[in-house]
């Protein structure tokens, strides 16, 4: 549920603000980096 709450909030915030392509790309890159770090940590702990 945390994923849904976090992503839902981010999307809701983006809908309220002016769309900025560069910011969108930066956020997606940061999210992908965090997802990769989490996957690596999970894989390392198994």
PDB file of N, CA, C and O in Angstrom, chain B, residues numbered from 101:
ATOM      1  N   UNK B 101       0.810  -1.199   0.000  1.00  0.00           N
ATOM      2  CA  UNK B 101       0.000   0.000   0.000  1.00  0.00           C
ATOM      3  C   UNK B 101       0.853   1.262   0.000  1.00  0.00           C
ATOM      4  O   UNK B 101       0.429   2.291  -0.525  1.00  0.00           O
ATOM      5  N   UNK B 102       2.061   1.198   0.587  1.00  0.00           N
ATOM      6  CA  UNK B 102       2.912   2.384   0.608  1.00  0.00           C
ATOM      7  C   UNK B 102       3.218   2.839  -0.813  1.00  0.00           C
ATOM      8  O   UNK B 102       3.219   4.036  -1.100  1.00  0.00           O
ATOM      9  N   UNK B 103       3.479   1.880  -1.703  1.00  0.00           N
ATOM     10  CA  UNK B 103       3.770   2.201  -3.099  1.00  0.00           C
ATOM     11  C   UNK B 103       2.619   2.994  -3.714  1.00  0.00           C
ATOM     12  O   UNK B 103       2.836   4.010  -4.374  1.00  0.00           O
ATOM     13  N   UNK B 104       1.401   2.522  -3.492  1.00  0.00           N
ATOM     14  CA  UNK B 104       0.231   3.173  -4.076  1.00  0.00           C
ATOM     15  C   UNK B 104       0.047   4.562  -3.479  1.00  0.00           C
ATOM     16  O   UNK B 104      -0.235   5.516  -4.205  1.00  0.00           O
ATOM     17  N   UNK B 105       0.202   4.683  -2.173  1.00  0.00           N
ATOM     18  CA  UNK B 105       0.042   5.994  -1.540  1.00  0.00           C
ATOM     19  C   UNK B 105       1.104   6.969  -2.033  1.00  0.00           C
ATOM     20  O   UNK B 105       0.796   8.118  -2.349  1.00  0.00           O
ATOM     21  N   UNK B 106       2.346   6.518  -2.098  1.00  0.00           N
ATOM     22  CA  UNK B 106       3.435   7.389  -2.523  1.00  0.00           C
ATOM     23  C   UNK B 106       3.269   7.802  -3.971  1.00  0.00           C
ATOM     24  O   UNK B 106       3.340   8.988  -4.292  1.00  0.00           O
ATOM     25  N   UNK B 107       3.048   6.841  -4.845  1.00  0.00           N
ATOM     26  CA  UNK B 107       2.921   7.144  -6.277  1.00  0.00           C
ATOM     27  C   UNK B 107       1.665   7.962  -6.533  1.00  0.00           C
ATOM     28  O   UNK B 107       1.683   8.896  -7.334  1.00  0.00           O
ATOM     29  N   UNK B 108       0.586   7.619  -5.864  1.00  0.00           N
ATOM     30  CA  UNK B 108      -0.659   8.365  -6.039  1.00  0.00           C
ATOM     31  C   UNK B 108      -0.506   9.812  -5.628  1.00  0.00           C
ATOM     32  O   UNK B 108      -1.001  10.711  -6.308  1.00  0.00           O
ATOM     33  N   UNK B 109       0.177  10.045  -4.514  1.00  0.00           N
ATOM     34  CA  UNK B 109       0.412  11.407  -4.048  1.00  0.00           C
ATOM     35  C   UNK B 109       1.278  12.169  -5.036  1.00  0.00           C
ATOM     36  O   UNK B 109       0.998  13.328  -5.342  1.00  0.00           O
ATOM     37  N   UNK B 110       2.323  11.530  -5.534  1.00  0.00           N
ATOM     38  CA  UNK B 110       3.209  12.184  -6.491  1.00  0.00           C
ATOM     39  C   UNK B 110       2.448  12.561  -7.756  1.00  0.00           C
ATOM     40  O   UNK B 110       2.627  13.658  -8.286  1.00  0.00           O
ATOM     41  N   UNK B 111       1.614  11.671  -8.233  1.00  0.00           N
ATOM     42  CA  UNK B 111       0.852  11.960  -9.450  1.00  0.00           C
ATOM     43  C   UNK B 111      -0.174  13.056  -9.199  1.00  0.00           C
ATOM     44  O   UNK B 111      -0.395  13.912 -10.055  1.00  0.00           O
ATOM     45  N   UNK B 112      -0.796  13.030  -8.034  1.00  0.00           N
ATOM     46  CA  UNK B 112      -1.765  14.066  -7.706  1.00  0.00           C
ATOM     47  C   UNK B 112      -1.073  15.424  -7.631  1.00  0.00           C
ATOM     48  O   UNK B 112      -1.613  16.423  -8.105  1.00  0.00           O
ATOM     49  N   UNK B 113       0.100  15.462  -7.048  1.00  0.00           N
ATOM     50  CA  UNK B 113       0.860  16.700  -6.956  1.00  0.00           C
ATOM     51  C   UNK B 113       1.237  17.199  -8.340  1.00  0.00           C
ATOM     52  O   UNK B 113       1.154  18.397  -8.613  1.00  0.00           O
ATOM     53  N   UNK B 114       1.648  16.294  -9.212  1.00  0.00           N
ATOM     54  CA  UNK B 114       2.018  16.681 -10.575  1.00  0.00           C
ATOM     55  C   UNK B 114       0.816  17.248 -11.324  1.00  0.00           C
ATOM     56  O   UNK B 114       0.969  18.154 -12.143  1.00  0.00           O
ATOM     57  N   UNK B 115      -0.366  16.729 -11.053  1.00  0.00           N
ATOM     58  CA  UNK B 115      -1.545  17.222 -11.747  1.00  0.00           C
ATOM     59  C   UNK B 115      -1.878  18.648 -11.320  1.00  0.00           C
ATOM     60  O   UNK B 115      -2.444  19.420 -12.094  1.00  0.00           O
ATOM     61  N   UNK B 116      -1.528  18.987 -10.099  1.00  0.00           N
ATOM     62  CA  UNK B 116      -1.821  20.322  -9.583  1.00  0.00           C
ATOM     63  C   UNK B 116      -0.781  21.349 -10.021  1.00  0.00           C
ATOM     64  O   UNK B 116      -1.073  22.543 -10.091  1.00  0.00           O
ATOM     65  N   UNK B 117       0.399  20.895 -10.307  1.00  0.00           N
ATOM     66  CA  UNK B 117       1.484  21.802 -10.673  1.00  0.00           C
ATOM     67  C   UNK B 117       1.633  21.856 -12.195  1.00  0.00           C
ATOM     68  O   UNK B 117       1.092  21.020 -12.918  1.00  0.00           O
ATOM     69  N   UNK B 118       2.366  22.842 -12.654  1.00  0.00           N
ATOM     70  CA  UNK B 118       2.650  22.952 -14.082  1.00  0.00           C
ATOM     71  C   UNK B 118       3.584  21.813 -14.472  1.00  0.00           C
ATOM     72  O   UNK B 118       4.568  21.551 -13.781  1.00  0.00           O
ATOM     73  N   UNK B 119       3.284  21.143 -15.563  1.00  0.00           N
ATOM     74  CA  UNK B 119       4.092  20.020 -16.018  1.00  0.00           C
ATOM     75  C   UNK B 119       5.444  20.518 -16.507  1.00  0.00           C
ATOM     76  O   UNK B 119       5.531  21.464 -17.290  1.00  0.00           O
ATOM     77  N   UNK B 120       6.489  19.864 -16.032  1.00  0.00           N
ATOM     78  CA  UNK B 120       7.854  20.212 -16.427  1.00  0.00           C
ATOM     79  C   UNK B 120       8.536  18.923 -16.882  1.00  0.00           C
ATOM     80  O   UNK B 120       8.788  18.031 -16.072  1.00  0.00           O
ATOM     81  N   UNK B 121       8.832  18.829 -18.169  1.00  0.00           N
ATOM     82  CA  UNK B 121       9.410  17.615 -18.738  1.00  0.00           C
ATOM     83  C   UNK B 121      10.721  17.238 -18.060  1.00  0.00           C
ATOM     84  O   UNK B 121      10.939  16.071 -17.733  1.00  0.00           O
ATOM     85  N   UNK B 122      11.593  18.216 -17.847  1.00  0.00           N
ATOM     86  CA  UNK B 122      12.887  17.933 -17.229  1.00  0.00           C
ATOM     87  C   UNK B 122      12.714  17.393 -15.814  1.00  0.00           C
ATOM     88  O   UNK B 122      13.429  16.478 -15.404  1.00  0.00           O
ATOM     89  N   UNK B 123      11.766  17.956 -15.067  1.00  0.00           N
ATOM     90  CA  UNK B 123      11.510  17.481 -13.705  1.00  0.00           C
ATOM     91  C   UNK B 123      10.935  16.064 -13.749  1.00  0.00           C
ATOM     92  O   UNK B 123      11.294  15.222 -12.926  1.00  0.00           O
ATOM     93  N   UNK B 124      10.056  15.805 -14.696  1.00  0.00           N
ATOM     94  CA  UNK B 124       9.464  14.480 -14.851  1.00  0.00           C
ATOM     95  C   UNK B 124      10.553  13.429 -15.087  1.00  0.00           C
ATOM     96  O   UNK B 124      10.545  12.371 -14.458  1.00  0.00           O
ATOM     97  N   UNK B 125      11.476  13.722 -15.982  1.00  0.00           N
ATOM     98  CA  UNK B 125      12.568  12.796 -16.289  1.00  0.00           C
ATOM     99  C   UNK B 125      13.452  12.603 -15.059  1.00  0.00           C
ATOM    100  O   UNK B 125      13.847  11.479 -14.750  1.00  0.00           O
ATOM    101  N   UNK B 126      13.764  13.691 -14.358  1.00  0.00           N
ATOM    102  CA  UNK B 126      14.612  13.606 -13.163  1.00  0.00           C
ATOM    103  C   UNK B 126      13.957  12.748 -12.086  1.00  0.00           C
ATOM    104  O   UNK B 126      14.629  11.949 -11.435  1.00  0.00           O
ATOM    105  N   UNK B 127      12.664  12.908 -11.897  1.00  0.00           N
ATOM    106  CA  UNK B 127      11.937  12.115 -10.897  1.00  0.00           C
ATOM    107  C   UNK B 127      11.931  10.646 -11.295  1.00  0.00           C
ATOM    108  O   UNK B 127      12.151   9.779 -10.450  1.00  0.00           O
ATOM    109  N   UNK B 128      11.686  10.355 -12.560  1.00  0.00           N
ATOM    110  CA  UNK B 128      11.673   8.967 -13.030  1.00  0.00           C
ATOM    111  C   UNK B 128      13.045   8.319 -12.864  1.00  0.00           C
ATOM    112  O   UNK B 128      13.140   7.149 -12.495  1.00  0.00           O
ATOM    113  N   UNK B 129      14.105   9.076 -13.136  1.00  0.00           N
ATOM    114  CA  UNK B 129      15.456   8.539 -12.961  1.00  0.00           C
ATOM    115  C   UNK B 129      15.739   8.258 -11.492  1.00  0.00           C
ATOM    116  O   UNK B 129      16.324   7.229 -11.156  1.00  0.00           O
ATOM    117  N   UNK B 130      15.327   9.170 -10.616  1.00  0.00           N
ATOM    118  CA  UNK B 130      15.548   8.971  -9.181  1.00  0.00           C
ATOM    119  C   UNK B 130      14.761   7.760  -8.683  1.00  0.00           C
ATOM    120  O   UNK B 130      15.277   6.961  -7.902  1.00  0.00           O
ATOM    121  N   UNK B 131      13.518   7.623  -9.130  1.00  0.00           N
ATOM    122  CA  UNK B 131      12.709   6.477  -8.728  1.00  0.00           C
ATOM    123  C   UNK B 131      13.328   5.173  -9.218  1.00  0.00           C
ATOM    124  O   UNK B 131      13.352   4.184  -8.485  1.00  0.00           O
ATOM    125  N   UNK B 132      13.828   5.163 -10.450  1.00  0.00           N
ATOM    126  CA  UNK B 132      14.456   3.961 -10.994  1.00  0.00           C
ATOM    127  C   UNK B 132      15.711   3.612 -10.199  1.00  0.00           C
ATOM    128  O   UNK B 132      15.974   2.438  -9.937  1.00  0.00           O
ATOM    129  N   UNK B 133      16.481   4.617  -9.817  1.00  0.00           N
ATOM    130  CA  UNK B 133      17.678   4.394  -9.008  1.00  0.00           C
ATOM    131  C   UNK B 133      17.297   3.781  -7.656  1.00  0.00           C
ATOM    132  O   UNK B 133      17.914   2.814  -7.211  1.00  0.00           O
ATOM    133  N   UNK B 134      16.282   4.347  -7.014  1.00  0.00           N
ATOM    134  CA  UNK B 134      15.833   3.828  -5.716  1.00  0.00           C
ATOM    135  C   UNK B 134      15.309   2.408  -5.851  1.00  0.00           C
ATOM    136  O   UNK B 134      15.581   1.563  -4.998  1.00  0.00           O
ATOM    137  N   UNK B 135      14.557   2.139  -6.918  1.00  0.00           N
ATOM    138  CA  UNK B 135      14.049   0.780  -7.146  1.00  0.00           C
ATOM    139  C   UNK B 135      15.209  -0.199  -7.325  1.00  0.00           C
ATOM    140  O   UNK B 135      15.174  -1.312  -6.801  1.00  0.00           O
ATOM    141  N   UNK B 136      16.231   0.218  -8.062  1.00  0.00           N
ATOM    142  CA  UNK B 136      17.406  -0.625  -8.267  1.00  0.00           C
ATOM    143  C   UNK B 136      18.159  -0.873  -6.978  1.00  0.00           C
ATOM    144  O   UNK B 136      18.614  -1.990  -6.729  1.00  0.00           O
ATOM    145  N   UNK B 137      18.294   0.153  -6.155  1.00  0.00           N
ATOM    146  CA  UNK B 137      18.972   0.003  -4.860  1.00  0.00           C
ATOM    147  C   UNK B 137      18.204  -0.971  -3.969  1.00  0.00           C
ATOM    148  O   UNK B 137      18.796  -1.839  -3.327  1.00  0.00           O
ATOM    149  N   UNK B 138      16.884  -0.819  -3.937  1.00  0.00           N
ATOM    150  CA  UNK B 138      16.060  -1.716  -3.124  1.00  0.00           C
ATOM    151  C   UNK B 138      16.161  -3.154  -3.621  1.00  0.00           C
ATOM    152  O   UNK B 138      16.278  -4.081  -2.820  1.00  0.00           O
ATOM    153  N   UNK B 139      16.118  -3.342  -4.925  1.00  0.00           N
ATOM    154  CA  UNK B 139      16.227  -4.691  -5.487  1.00  0.00           C
ATOM    155  C   UNK B 139      17.592  -5.294  -5.161  1.00  0.00           C
ATOM    156  O   UNK B 139      17.684  -6.475  -4.827  1.00  0.00           O
ATOM    157  N   UNK B 140      18.641  -4.496  -5.255  1.00  0.00           N
ATOM    158  CA  UNK B 140      19.983  -4.976  -4.930  1.00  0.00           C
ATOM    159  C   UNK B 140      20.119  -5.360  -3.470  1.00  0.00           C
ATOM    160  O   UNK B 140      20.755  -6.363  -3.143  1.00  0.00           O
ATOM    161  N   UNK B 141      19.529  -4.574  -2.597  1.00  0.00           N
ATOM    162  CA  UNK B 141      19.580  -4.864  -1.163  1.00  0.00           C
ATOM    163  C   UNK B 141      18.806  -6.147  -0.841  1.00  0.00           C
ATOM    164  O   UNK B 141      19.243  -6.957  -0.024  1.00  0.00           O
ATOM    165  N   UNK B 142      17.664  -6.318  -1.489  1.00  0.00           N
ATOM    166  CA  UNK B 142      16.871  -7.528  -1.266  1.00  0.00           C
ATOM    167  C   UNK B 142      17.613  -8.739  -1.781  1.00  0.00           C
ATOM    168  O   UNK B 142      17.620  -9.785  -1.131  1.00  0.00           O
ATOM    169  N   UNK B 143      18.231  -8.616  -2.927  1.00  0.00           N
ATOM    170  CA  UNK B 143      18.967  -9.729  -3.503  1.00  0.00           C
ATOM    171  C   UNK B 143      20.181 -10.075  -2.637  1.00  0.00           C
ATOM    172  O   UNK B 143      20.508 -11.247  -2.452  1.00  0.00           O
ATOM    173  N   UNK B 144      20.835  -9.054  -2.117  1.00  0.00           N
ATOM    174  CA  UNK B 144      22.016  -9.249  -1.272  1.00  0.00           C
ATOM    175  C   UNK B 144      21.645  -9.944   0.041  1.00  0.00           C
ATOM    176  O   UNK B 144      22.426 -10.743   0.559  1.00  0.00           O
ATOM    177  N   UNK B 145      20.465  -9.647   0.581  1.00  0.00           N
ATOM    178  CA  UNK B 145      20.067 -10.225   1.864  1.00  0.00           C
ATOM    179  C   UNK B 145      19.577 -11.672   1.736  1.00  0.00           C
ATOM    180  O   UNK B 145      19.409 -12.352   2.749  1.00  0.00           O
ATOM    181  N   UNK B 146      19.347 -12.148   0.521  1.00  0.00           N
ATOM    182  CA  UNK B 146      18.862 -13.528   0.347  1.00  0.00           C
ATOM    183  C   UNK B 146      19.994 -14.468   0.176  1.00  0.00           C
ATOM    184  O   UNK B 146      19.779 -15.670   0.017  1.00  0.00           O
TER     185      UNK B 146
END
